[in-house]
Amino acid sequence: MIVLFSRDSLLSYKQNLNKPLAFVPTMGALHDGHLSLVEKAQNDGFEVLVSLFINPRQFNNPEDLLKYPKTIPQDLELLKRIKTHAVFIPDYQAIYQNNQTNEIFIDSEIQHKFEGHYRPGHFNGVISVLYEFFNLIRPQAAYFGQKDLQQCSIAHLVIKKYFSNIEFHRLETKRESNGLAMSSRNARLSLRAKNIAAIIFDQLQLISKQPSTHNLHLVAKKINEAGIEIEYLDIIDIQTFDSWNGIPSKNQAIIFAGYLEGIRLIDNLIIS
């Protein structure tokens, strides 16, 4: 496995590729959800480059940035185990040279809703780092996990506007055995909290069977009673992230964000 730290080493690596390149951007603290993206890209015939970069620009809460898990040695071991071809571990300067960024604009209201509303500036940071990565790496494909559904939509918009030759792939959320969506932040939860958090997916499934405002209220009550503080819980249109207008549609998802033991958890379920 090739480990790269600088822009120059990355560019040199790209000159010796034997296959089309797929990119899997991560902030480290890897779990099976991340690894499934790598394995899917490998199975699709790509050489895979994984980034490990905690992007400070997408953290609206400085404390959250400080507490974000940093596990590079373990991450490298996991990636080596599944025969990842290359890993890019840039520092801040390698991505944002001289602290400069290109002016990137996405003409969509999606970035201001839900995650964008509760985490001001978050998507500005996501958009800027994805642009820098895509512009530097120029992969043929990029793979993202569905757990961050709104971020997936933002990434797709960046690709469509600026990098239309990159294939966009969104893969289904990987879950723990109890249904909890895999997340790097889960490592900060106690075992008791992980068991409590299983109710989130359980209740999203209940809504999906009969979407209604009434059921949303019932589910919100159950989740609150379990000790989880809800930030948002809604049925949305996947394309626009507008709240549900009551008309049945296949283009919908249930989205959730909330806090347990001070840890922010998100999840979603696409309604088929």
C-alpha positions as CSV (number, residue, x, y, z in Angstrom):
1,M,0.0,0.0,0.0
2,I,1.4,3.4,-1.0
3,V,1.1,6.2,1.6
4,L,1.3,9.7,0.2
5,F,1.7,13.0,2.2
6,S,2.4,15.7,-0.3
7,R,0.9,17.1,-3.4
8,D,4.0,16.3,-5.4
9,S,4.0,12.6,-4.2
10,L,0.4,12.4,-5.2
11,L,1.0,13.7,-8.7
12,S,3.9,11.4,-9.1
13,Y,1.8,8.5,-8.0
14,K,-0.9,9.4,-10.5
15,Q,1.6,9.1,-13.4
16,N,2.1,5.4,-12.8
17,L,-1.5,4.1,-12.5
18,N,-2.4,0.9,-14.2
19,K,-6.2,1.3,-13.9
20,P,-8.8,4.0,-13.7
21,L,-8.7,5.7,-10.3
22,A,-11.5,5.9,-7.7
23,F,-11.4,8.3,-4.8
24,V,-12.9,7.7,-1.3
25,P,-12.6,10.9,0.8
26,T,-12.7,10.3,4.6
27,M,-11.7,12.0,7.8
28,G,-10.2,8.9,9.2
29,A,-11.5,6.9,12.3
30,L,-12.4,4.3,9.7
31,H,-15.1,1.6,10.2
32,D,-16.7,-1.0,8.0
33,G,-18.8,1.6,6.3
34,H,-15.7,3.3,4.9
35,L,-14.1,-0.1,4.0
36,S,-17.2,-1.1,2.1
37,L,-16.8,1.9,-0.2
38,V,-13.2,0.9,-0.9
39,E,-14.2,-2.7,-1.6
40,K,-17.0,-1.7,-3.9
41,A,-14.7,0.6,-5.9
42,Q,-12.2,-2.3,-6.1
43,N,-14.9,-4.7,-7.3
44,D,-15.9,-2.1,-9.9
45,G,-12.4,-2.4,-11.4
46,F,-10.8,0.8,-10.0
47,E,-7.5,1.4,-8.2
48,V,-8.5,3.1,-5.1
49,L,-7.1,6.2,-3.3
50,V,-8.4,6.9,0.2
51,S,-7.8,10.3,1.9
52,L,-7.4,10.7,5.6
53,F,-7.9,14.4,6.3
54,I,-9.9,16.0,9.1
55,N,-11.1,19.1,7.4
56,P,-11.3,21.9,10.0
57,R,-13.4,24.1,7.6
58,Q,-16.5,21.9,7.9
59,F,-16.7,22.0,11.7
60,N,-18.9,24.7,12.9
61,N,-18.2,23.6,16.5
62,P,-14.5,23.9,17.5
63,E,-15.0,21.5,20.4
64,D,-16.3,18.8,18.0
65,L,-13.2,19.3,15.9
66,L,-10.9,18.8,18.9
67,K,-12.8,15.6,20.0
68,Y,-13.0,14.0,16.5
69,P,-11.2,10.6,16.7
70,K,-7.7,10.5,15.3
71,T,-6.7,6.9,14.6
72,I,-4.3,7.0,11.6
73,P,-2.2,3.9,12.6
74,Q,-5.3,1.8,13.0
75,D,-6.8,3.3,9.8
76,L,-3.7,2.3,7.8
77,E,-3.8,-1.2,9.1
78,L,-7.5,-1.6,8.1
79,L,-6.8,-0.2,4.6
80,K,-3.8,-2.4,4.2
81,R,-5.9,-5.5,5.2
82,I,-8.3,-4.9,2.3
83,K,-5.4,-4.3,-0.1
84,T,-6.2,-0.6,-0.6
85,H,-3.8,0.7,-3.3
86,A,-3.0,4.1,-2.0
87,V,-3.7,6.5,1.0
88,F,-3.3,10.3,0.9
89,I,-2.7,11.9,4.3
90,P,-2.2,15.6,3.5
91,D,-1.7,18.4,6.1
92,Y,-3.8,21.5,6.0
93,Q,-1.2,23.4,3.8
94,A,-1.2,20.6,1.2
95,I,-4.9,21.1,0.6
96,Y,-5.3,24.8,1.3
97,Q,-2.1,26.2,-0.1
98,N,-1.2,29.6,1.5
99,N,-4.6,29.3,3.2
100,Q,-6.3,30.1,-0.1
101,T,-9.3,28.5,-1.7
102,N,-11.1,28.8,-5.0
103,E,-14.5,30.6,-4.9
104,I,-16.9,27.7,-5.4
105,F,-20.6,28.2,-5.7
106,I,-23.3,25.6,-5.8
107,D,-26.6,27.0,-7.0
108,S,-28.9,25.0,-4.7
109,E,-30.9,25.7,-1.5
110,I,-30.0,22.2,-0.3
111,Q,-26.9,23.5,1.4
112,H,-28.9,25.8,3.7
113,K,-31.4,23.2,5.0
114,F,-31.3,20.7,7.9
115,E,-27.5,20.1,8.3
116,G,-26.8,23.4,6.7
117,H,-29.2,25.2,9.1
118,Y,-28.0,23.5,12.3
119,R,-24.3,23.5,11.3
120,P,-23.7,27.0,9.8
121,G,-20.8,27.0,7.4
122,H,-20.5,23.2,7.4
123,F,-21.3,22.8,3.7
124,N,-19.1,25.6,2.7
125,G,-16.3,23.6,4.2
126,V,-17.4,20.4,2.5
127,I,-17.7,22.1,-0.9
128,S,-14.3,23.7,-0.6
129,V,-12.4,20.6,0.4
130,L,-14.2,18.4,-2.2
131,Y,-13.3,20.9,-4.9
132,E,-9.7,21.0,-3.8
133,F,-9.5,17.2,-3.7
134,F,-11.2,16.6,-7.0
135,N,-9.1,19.3,-8.7
136,L,-5.9,17.8,-7.4
137,I,-6.7,14.1,-7.8
138,R,-8.9,14.1,-10.9
139,P,-10.3,10.6,-10.3
140,Q,-12.5,8.8,-12.7
141,A,-15.0,8.0,-9.9
142,A,-15.8,9.0,-6.3
143,Y,-17.6,6.9,-3.7
144,F,-19.7,8.2,-0.8
145,G,-21.8,6.6,2.0
146,Q,-25.6,7.2,2.2
147,K,-25.5,7.9,6.0
148,D,-24.5,11.5,5.1
149,L,-27.3,11.7,2.6
150,Q,-27.4,15.5,2.4
151,Q,-23.6,15.6,2.0
152,C,-23.9,13.1,-0.8
153,S,-26.3,15.5,-2.6
154,I,-23.8,18.3,-2.1
155,A,-20.9,16.2,-3.4
156,H,-23.0,15.2,-6.4
157,L,-23.8,18.9,-7.2
158,V,-20.1,19.8,-7.0
159,I,-19.2,16.9,-9.4
160,K,-22.0,17.8,-11.9
161,K,-21.0,21.5,-12.0
162,Y,-17.2,21.3,-12.0
163,F,-16.1,17.7,-12.6
164,S,-18.7,16.1,-14.9
165,N,-16.3,13.4,-16.0
166,I,-16.2,11.9,-12.5
167,E,-18.6,9.0,-11.8
168,F,-20.6,9.6,-8.6
169,H,-21.4,6.6,-6.5
170,R,-23.6,6.6,-3.4
171,L,-23.6,3.3,-1.3
172,E,-26.2,2.2,1.2
173,T,-25.5,2.9,4.9
174,K,-23.6,0.2,6.8
175,R,-25.1,-0.6,10.2
176,E,-24.1,-2.3,13.4
177,S,-25.9,-5.5,14.3
178,N,-28.5,-3.5,16.2
179,G,-29.3,-1.2,13.3
180,L,-27.3,1.8,14.4
181,A,-25.7,3.6,11.5
182,M,-21.9,3.1,11.5
183,S,-20.2,6.4,12.3
184,S,-16.7,7.5,13.5
185,R,-18.5,9.3,16.3
186,N,-20.0,6.0,17.6
187,A,-16.6,5.3,19.2
188,R,-17.4,8.1,21.8
189,L,-20.7,6.4,22.8
190,S,-20.9,4.1,25.8
191,L,-22.2,0.6,25.3
192,R,-25.4,1.6,26.9
193,A,-25.8,4.5,24.6
194,K,-25.1,2.4,21.5
195,N,-28.0,0.1,22.6
196,I,-30.3,3.0,23.2
197,A,-29.4,4.5,19.8
198,A,-30.7,1.4,18.0
199,I,-34.1,2.9,18.4
200,I,-33.4,5.5,15.8
201,F,-33.3,3.1,12.8
202,D,-36.1,1.0,14.3
203,Q,-38.4,4.0,14.4
204,L,-37.3,5.3,10.9
205,Q,-38.4,1.9,9.6
206,L,-41.8,2.4,11.2
207,I,-42.3,5.7,9.5
208,S,-41.3,4.3,6.2
209,K,-44.1,1.7,6.3
210,Q,-46.7,4.5,6.7
211,P,-45.3,8.0,6.1
212,S,-47.4,10.7,7.8
213,T,-47.1,13.7,10.0
214,H,-48.9,11.9,12.7
215,N,-46.4,9.0,12.7
216,L,-43.5,11.5,12.7
217,H,-44.9,12.9,15.9
218,L,-45.4,9.5,17.5
219,V,-41.8,8.4,16.5
220,A,-40.3,11.7,17.8
221,K,-42.0,11.1,21.1
222,K,-40.6,7.5,21.4
223,I,-37.1,8.7,20.5
224,N,-37.2,11.5,23.0
225,E,-38.5,9.2,25.7
226,A,-35.5,6.9,25.0
227,G,-33.2,9.8,26.1
228,I,-32.2,11.1,22.7
229,E,-32.5,14.9,22.0
230,I,-33.9,15.3,18.5
231,E,-32.5,18.1,16.4
232,Y,-34.6,17.3,13.4
233,L,-36.8,14.4,12.1
234,D,-38.6,14.9,8.8
235,I,-39.7,13.3,5.6
236,I,-38.1,15.1,2.6
237,D,-37.8,15.1,-1.1
238,I,-34.4,13.6,-2.0
239,Q,-33.8,16.0,-4.9
240,T,-34.6,19.3,-3.1
241,F,-34.6,18.4,0.6
242,D,-38.0,20.2,0.9
243,S,-40.2,18.8,3.7
244,W,-42.8,16.4,2.6
245,N,-46.0,18.0,1.2
246,G,-48.2,15.0,2.0
247,I,-48.3,13.7,-1.5
248,P,-47.0,10.1,-1.8
249,S,-43.8,9.8,-3.8
250,K,-41.0,7.4,-4.3
251,N,-38.5,10.2,-4.3
252,Q,-38.4,10.6,-0.5
253,A,-36.3,9.9,2.6
254,I,-36.7,10.1,6.3
255,I,-33.9,12.1,7.9
256,F,-32.8,12.4,11.5
257,A,-30.3,14.2,13.6
258,G,-30.0,14.2,17.4
259,Y,-27.8,14.0,20.5
260,L,-27.1,11.2,22.9
261,E,-24.4,11.5,25.6
262,G,-23.5,14.8,23.9
263,I,-22.6,13.0,20.7
264,R,-24.4,14.1,17.5
265,L,-25.9,11.2,15.5
266,I,-27.5,11.3,12.1
267,D,-29.3,8.7,10.0
268,N,-31.8,8.4,7.2
269,L,-33.9,5.9,5.3
270,I,-34.9,6.2,1.7
271,I,-38.6,5.3,1.2
272,S,-39.0,2.9,-1.7
